[in-house]
Structure formats: structure tokens, C-alpha cells
């Protein structure tokens, strides 16, 4: 499950959404996110989320994967809803007796909390859309196109490339520690976890020296060489037009529904 | 604080903490989720984080010119922070699992500015692939976890090392502070964005209180994790810590120099004593004082119980002492000369 959640395996499959250039998707997703977090009604982010889940469903992304990704931010968002209910507003809707004190929940707070919840659902669904339809190398190429510093792109690439390797190594060491009863008591667990982190650091350091040698042998000089961005295709222009139309329509709906 | 306010805060604490525990199966509360911050606050936190990122990029470029393996090292460190922050740590008080921040480790190893930079990369990958944190909350998360956590850990570690605290204690305090400072800043960021027209203080207290059941013990666990890591690396590969500038090479070179000086002095003393004995220039205290006084009082020396002057007995005793001493020294070599100073050999080339 963690592999499905984390890797960009879905983004590497060929379909009509993965075929759209990341340079088109990235600005629209960021624009849609800004719309989501600044809207004053919950309907717009929920519509965006529904549309995103429909699109992702059409390319056969399992619902459980989408829900698993949404669940973690939702937990925090629900906590925020409760805090808003009891800390914002003027019109009481609920009173709770707790340890001799009355906590008052307010209508305005509930509305604001639910709005934040909707914003979270909408924005997170957009991130899921981006990560499920665009592999990281394409996203980083798009980032280079938009003049993000090469150093940042390069280090992100290296980090992403070696996360999986480190995961494997850490899993092997952890399994070996478990087999040797390294987690049989709280004290042993603490010690084992420290050693696990230490083993990861040692592995990372050795690997970085090996990478440097390998890169030098392949002609690396201070920075990676990137190929020039491919030209936009007709499909990209169509996608840009559709995204613009959908975003404008949603904005208009939101504007007139207020 | 008056009693009703205390009661009210306690009630809010219980409510918010229980909400937090009920709704977060695994406490991924290290980051502010996507969509929670309104756009102006998201922009402001990003602007605050931006100078640190620019400084990071500039420093990396400079270091990469001096040392080509610096960029791969940072990439790998970002991967380590990501992996460590995915390690499930059971939090007994909450009955749930949480995850460490890992910024304490990175701040100790590569310094606070680089730590902020690699934390931002780890946060970006987490936001993209695990939906922990987000794009619009990226700046706020960098400020809390990267800036707050890294600087707290780095200064705590440096100050404690300056006060001659050992690696375990320094690492532990650095890890604890990295975690707790992150949560304090996260609570502040959330409270600032959400307090609306109400006063900031009570909401900040309530959010902070909501984090306490998981983050108080988690901070301590993170302290143990950081301390365990640094001690483990210092025992197994002290050259890494030396190459990254975490422990100083001068400690070993000073010790090595002192040992060498003592060896030379003792050796020269031994040589001069033996040559003097050979030429019979010097007589010992026994012969020149004790024997003389004893003879004056009519007492003469008895035959020794074990006469080492006979045959090669003295040589044999020296041989035995040498074998025993050599064995003990060899057995304890690592403890005496390697682990104590935390330096075995210097093969690394990376300097922070």
C-alpha cells in the first residue's frame, strides 16, 4: 500500500491525463489551488474535488488509494473544524458541559470550519491529481522550464531517486533488528531506532561519494545537462483550453452563488 | 490565572486533544495540511521562508564548486530525512503512531541553512506523494519544521558541545528541541491564521494543548532517535562526523601529539637510564643510601628471595610483562584511542 501511495507508478502509465504536458498542468493546478483556498463558499472546492475524483476514476486509480491520501489531511482539518466551532462566532448553537464549565459552539465558527474542510478536500484532491498524472521527472523538467534554480531541481531529483533505495535498506535493517528482538522492549526499540537512523546516514554518505564518482566518470561538471523542452502539441493546447474554460466556469458559478 | 479561565482552558484542551486523537489515526500533524491556511497567510509564510531557501541555493552552489560530492550528499540527506520522517514511532500516551521530524539530525550533520533547504525538498515530496503538508502551506511548513526545528537543534547541539556535553546528551537535547520548537511554531501559524476576530492567545494555547498528547512524548522519542543516530555513527564511522565538521579533527591530532610526546620522553628516559646503568655511572638509591646506612649500623644485605640477576630470568619477566601489556593495550585499543576521540581515520573530503 505504501508503495502505491508513494510511488509515481500511476503517473508512469499511458493515458489521456498523463499525456498532457506538465507545463500545462502545473500552472492550472496552482491557479485552481489558489482559487480553492481563497473561495468563500464550500461548493467550489467540493465541485473541484468531485471533478478530480471522476477524472482519476476514469483512468482507473483505485478509490482506496485516493481516500488513503485524503485521510491524513482530513484528520487535521476536522480538528480545525472543532477548534473553529468553539473559538469563532457569536450565535450559539451548542453547549457542552465539561468538567463544570460550559463550552459554547457557535454557528459562524461551524460555517468557517466547514469552509476550511471543503478547502482542504478541494486542494488535496488537486495535489492528488497532479501526482497521479505526472511523474516527478516531468514535474521537475517543467520546474526548470519555469526557471526554478537548477540546484534545487538537481537535489530534488537525487533525493527522489534515492528515497526508494534507502527505504529498501532501512526495511532490511529493521527486519534484521526485529528478528534479533531489537524491538522486544521500549528501551531496545529506542536503541534500535537510533541505530536504524544511523545506518541510514552512513549508507547515504557512502552512496553520495559513489554517486559523485559515477557522475564524474560520466562527464558531470557542477551541474546536470538538461535537454531543451519539447514543443507543445495540439493535445496540450486543447487541454489548456479545457482547463481554462472549466476554471472560468467554476469561478463564475462561485461568484454568482455568493 | 483565575480559576474559571483555568477550567475553561482545561476543557478546551481536553476537547481539542480528544478531537486530534480521534480523527488522526496516525498523527501526521507535523505539517499544516493543504488548504488550511488562507491565501494571504500562505503567501506571507512563503515570503518568510524564501530568503532561507535563496541562501541555501547560494551556499550549495559555492560548496559544490569546492566539492563535487556536496550536491549528491544533500540529495541523499533529503532522502534520509524523508525516510526517517516516515518511520512510525509508537506514542504510548496517545495510543497511536506518529513520526519524527528528522530536522534535528539534518541540522547537526549539514548545518541549519542546508538543513532548511533539504527539509523543504523532503516537504515538497511528502506533499506531492503522501498529501502531508501541501503546496500552499509549503512556506509555513518550511518555517516551522525547517527554520524553527533546524536552528533550535543546531544551536542546542553547538552550545552543549561547547559546554563539553557528550554526543548523546547533545544529540538528545537537539532532537527534543527540534521537535518541540516545530510544534510551537506550527501552533502559532495555525492560531494566527484561524483566530479571526477573537484573541490569539486562547486559540494558540488550545492548539498547542491539542498537540501535547502526541508531541510531548514524541519529542522525547525524537531526542533518543537523534542521540542514538549520532552515537551510532560516531562509533561506527567517526570519519563521517569529522568530514561533516560535527566533531573536530583537532581533538585527535592534539591527543595523538600528546601521546607521541610522552612516548618520545619515556623512550629517551629509558635509553639514558639503560646507558647510565651500562656505564655504572649512576647507582640506585638502594645502593648509595640504604645499603650505606645499613652497613654503618652493622646490617648487611640478604640474598634476594628471587634473584633476577641469575641467568635470563629478568629477560623472561620483561617478556611476560610485554606480552601481557601488549595484549591489554591491543584489546582496549579502540576504547582508548578510537572511540574516545571519535576519530578513526579521515577518508572523507566533505567539509561543511
Interface residues (C-beta under 8 A of the other chain):
Chain A: X5 X6 X7 X8 X30 X33 X34 X36 X37 X38 X45 X69 X70 X71 X72 X73 X74 X75 X76 X77 X78 X79 X80 X82 X83 X84 X86 X87 X88 X96 X98 X99 X100 X101 X103 X112 X116 X119 X120 X121 X122 X123 X124 X127 X128 X130 X131 X136 X139 X149 X151 X152 X154 X155 X156 X157 X158 X159 X160 X161 X162 X163 X165 X166 X167 X170 X186 X189 X190 X191 X193 X194 X195 X196 X197 X198 X199 X200 X201 X202 X204 X205 X207 X208 X209 X211 X212 X215 X216 X220 X222
Chain B: X4 X7 X8 X10 X11 X12 X14 X15 X16 X19 X20 X23 X24 X25 X26 X28 X29 X32 X33 X34 X35 X36 X37 X38 X39 X42 X53 X57 X60 X61 X64 X65 X68 X69 X71 X72 X73 X74 X75 X76 X77 X78 X79 X80 X82 X83 X84 X86 X87 X89 X90 X92 X105 X109 X117 X118 X121 X122 X124 X125 X127 X128 X129 X130 X131 X132 X134 X135 X136 X190 X194 X195 X196 X197 X198 X202 X203 X206 X207 X210 X221 X224 X225 X226 X227 X228 X229 X230 X231 X232 X233 X236 X237 X240 X348
